[in-house]
């Protein structure tokens, strides 16, 4: 197992890594819409939050030698399922066909006050 870390994504807020490379798989911990330079939640609606979240994921994947094109599985956590269509619109701009397998859940809350968190598994 190899820990993946980049300053281009926000640091972990608990006892977990931004990502782990295990053989030919990369596991990226849940990322949210946090600006890695300021530590602040990005301004804007759920679309802006989703875009920043995916950019943070891409930064961790890059350290592991792959990209969003290599994602095989994603899990999306939303604090409001009414945002599902907007998240999908942005997600479709960043992910490529064939799209990764995916699950999406509405949750009561996330560790910080954000509307979306996404975790992924990628194949190296």
Buried (B, 14 or more C-beta within 10 A) or exposed (E): EEEBEBEBBBEBEEEEBBBBBEEEBBBBBBBBBBBBEEEEBBEEEBBBBBBBBBBBBBBBBBBBEBEBEBBBBBBBBBBEEEBBEBBBEBBEEBBEEEEBEBEBEEEEEBEEEBBBBBBBBBEE
